[in-house]
Amino acid sequence: MVPYHQNHVDKYHQWMKSQELQELTGSEPLTLDEEYEMQLSWRDDEDKCTFIILDKERVNEGLSEVECMVGDTNLFIQQDDDVKTAEAEIMIAESSARGKGFGEQALSLMLLYGIKNLSVIKFIAKIKFGNIVSEKLFKKLGFSEESRSEVFGETTFSWMPENNSNSSLIYQQKFEIQHFQNTQN
Ligand SMILES: CC(C)(COP(=O)(O)OP(=O)(O)OC[C@H]1O[C@@H](n2cnc3c(N)ncnc32)[C@H](O)[C@@H]1OP(=O)(O)O)[C@@H](O)C(=O)NCCC(=O)NCCS
């Protein structure tokens, strides 16, 4: 995973023209200029954190970073009743890259980053009704349903690492990712 830089914006903008991705991620279409402004905001704002997900196999084949982009993951930090909370988002935009473990590995790393580097106590995820794949992924990593909004057509899931035995799954993931990286190097 790499920080979201200017050179990623063009491809990101192409991805977000997809109506399916807009619906699944609850995103509004932006102009290219607005996407560049958004990139600066994700880079500079204290309450935001974002990484672009790369396909490491393609990186190892020597392809350019832009050619290796498969998605992104974000944390949006908020103070909720004195509990440092982060809304987690994940998108594997390249449909050919889905179902290969990228989403799970990237989200696990992002949650670990939130716990260890940003001192996040609680995570939430807002998932559109019917997005079963995303629900299964977040539940697998320990999230459970907190509330439903008929108005927004989404369910809020939450996870507090201290309270949930599934946090061990994330640490397991971290180990496996490091092991994978070591064997690739
Ligand atoms: C949701 C998404 C991030 C999952 O990422 P992914 O890389 O495809 O998923 P992974 O291969 O890492 O699979 C992780 C888990 O997700 C679930 N999952 C993945 N593909 C699935 C499918 N086709 N059907 C059902 N569950 C599925 C499973 O629980 C899987 O764990 P398992 O392999 O042990 O069963 C990805 O499909 C995506 O970005 N979709 C479009 C955008 C989106 O919906 N973002 C989420 C907004 S809240």
The ligand as an SDF file (V2000), in Angstrom:
LIG
                    3D

 48 50  0  0  0  0  0  0  0  0999 V2000
  -15.9120   -5.6310   -0.9440 C   0  0  0  0  0  0  0  0  0  0  0  0
  -14.4920   -5.7820   -1.4870 C   0  0  0  0  0  0  0  0  0  0  0  0
  -13.6090   -4.6980   -0.8660 C   0  0  0  0  0  0  0  0  0  0  0  0
  -13.9340   -7.1710   -1.0870 C   0  0  0  0  0  0  0  0  0  0  0  0
  -12.5830   -7.2600   -1.4980 O   0  0  0  0  0  0  0  0  0  0  0  0
  -12.0140   -8.5570   -2.2280 P   0  0  0  0  0  0  0  0  0  0  0  0
  -10.5740   -8.3580   -2.4610 O   0  0  0  0  0  0  0  0  0  0  0  0
  -12.8610   -8.8290   -3.4310 O   0  0  0  0  0  0  0  0  0  0  0  0
  -12.2790   -9.6840   -1.1120 O   0  0  0  0  0  0  0  0  0  0  0  0
  -11.2500  -10.8060   -0.6100 P   0  0  0  0  0  0  0  0  0  0  0  0
  -10.8170  -11.6300   -1.7570 O   0  0  0  0  0  0  0  0  0  0  0  0
  -10.2090  -10.1640    0.2180 O   0  0  0  0  0  0  0  0  0  0  0  0
  -12.2070  -11.7060    0.2990 O   0  0  0  0  0  0  0  0  0  0  0  0
  -12.3600  -11.4190    1.6890 C   0  0  0  0  0  0  0  0  0  0  0  0
  -13.7050  -11.9240    2.1800 C   0  0  0  0  0  0  0  0  0  0  0  0
  -14.7500  -11.1750    1.5470 O   0  0  0  0  0  0  0  0  0  0  0  0
  -15.8580  -12.0490    1.2900 C   0  0  0  0  0  0  0  0  0  0  0  0
  -16.0260  -12.2200   -0.1510 N   0  0  0  0  0  0  0  0  0  0  0  0
  -15.1470  -11.9040   -1.1370 C   0  0  0  0  0  0  0  0  0  0  0  0
  -15.6820  -12.1580   -2.3520 N   0  0  0  0  0  0  0  0  0  0  0  0
  -16.9080  -12.6690   -2.1180 C   0  0  0  0  0  0  0  0  0  0  0  0
  -17.9560  -13.1140   -2.9690 C   0  0  0  0  0  0  0  0  0  0  0  0
  -17.8540  -13.1070   -4.3060 N   0  0  0  0  0  0  0  0  0  0  0  0
  -19.1120  -13.5590   -2.3840 N   0  0  0  0  0  0  0  0  0  0  0  0
  -19.2470  -13.5700   -1.0470 C   0  0  0  0  0  0  0  0  0  0  0  0
  -18.2860  -13.1470   -0.1840 N   0  0  0  0  0  0  0  0  0  0  0  0
  -17.1270  -12.7140   -0.7130 C   0  0  0  0  0  0  0  0  0  0  0  0
  -15.5070  -13.3720    1.9420 C   0  0  0  0  0  0  0  0  0  0  0  0
  -15.9300  -13.3170    3.3000 O   0  0  0  0  0  0  0  0  0  0  0  0
  -14.0000  -13.3740    1.8420 C   0  0  0  0  0  0  0  0  0  0  0  0
  -13.4000  -14.2210    2.7900 O   0  0  0  0  0  0  0  0  0  0  0  0
  -13.1990  -15.8050    2.4200 P   0  0  0  0  0  0  0  0  0  0  0  0
  -12.3790  -15.8230    1.1770 O   0  0  0  0  0  0  0  0  0  0  0  0
  -12.5220  -16.3710    3.6000 O   0  0  0  0  0  0  0  0  0  0  0  0
  -14.5810  -16.3410    2.1880 O   0  0  0  0  0  0  0  0  0  0  0  0
  -14.4660   -5.6820   -3.0420 C   0  0  0  0  0  0  0  0  0  0  0  0
  -15.2490   -6.6950   -3.5890 O   0  0  0  0  0  0  0  0  0  0  0  0
  -14.9080   -4.3420   -3.5790 C   0  0  0  0  0  0  0  0  0  0  0  0
  -14.1830   -3.3860   -3.5250 O   0  0  0  0  0  0  0  0  0  0  0  0
  -16.1420   -4.2400   -4.0960 N   0  0  0  0  0  0  0  0  0  0  0  0
  -16.6150   -2.9940   -4.7080 C   0  0  0  0  0  0  0  0  0  0  0  0
  -16.5980   -1.7730   -3.7920 C   0  0  0  0  0  0  0  0  0  0  0  0
  -17.2310   -2.0340   -2.4330 C   0  0  0  0  0  0  0  0  0  0  0  0
  -18.2640   -2.6710   -2.3280 O   0  0  0  0  0  0  0  0  0  0  0  0
  -16.5810   -1.5030   -1.3790 N   0  0  0  0  0  0  0  0  0  0  0  0
  -17.0740   -1.6300   -0.0300 C   0  0  0  0  0  0  0  0  0  0  0  0
  -17.9400   -0.4550    0.2970 C   0  0  0  0  0  0  0  0  0  0  0  0
  -18.5400   -0.6030    1.9600 S   0  0  0  0  0  0  0  0  0  0  0  0
  1  2  1  0
  2  3  1  0
  2  4  1  0
  2 36  1  0
  4  5  1  0
  5  6  1  0
  6  7  2  0
  6  8  1  0
  6  9  1  0
  9 10  1  0
 10 11  2  0
 10 12  1  0
 10 13  1  0
 13 14  1  0
 14 15  1  0
 15 16  1  0
 15 30  1  0
 16 17  1  0
 17 18  1  0
 17 28  1  0
 18 19  1  0
 18 27  1  0
 19 20  2  0
 20 21  1  0
 21 22  1  0
 21 27  2  0
 22 23  1  0
 22 24  2  0
 24 25  1  0
 25 26  2  0
 26 27  1  0
 28 29  1  0
 28 30  1  0
 30 31  1  0
 31 32  1  0
 32 33  2  0
 32 34  1  0
 32 35  1  0
 36 37  1  0
 36 38  1  0
 38 39  2  0
 38 40  1  0
 40 41  1  0
 41 42  1  0
 42 43  1  0
 43 44  2  0
 43 45  1  0
 45 46  1  0
 46 47  1  0
 47 48  1  0
M  END
$$$$
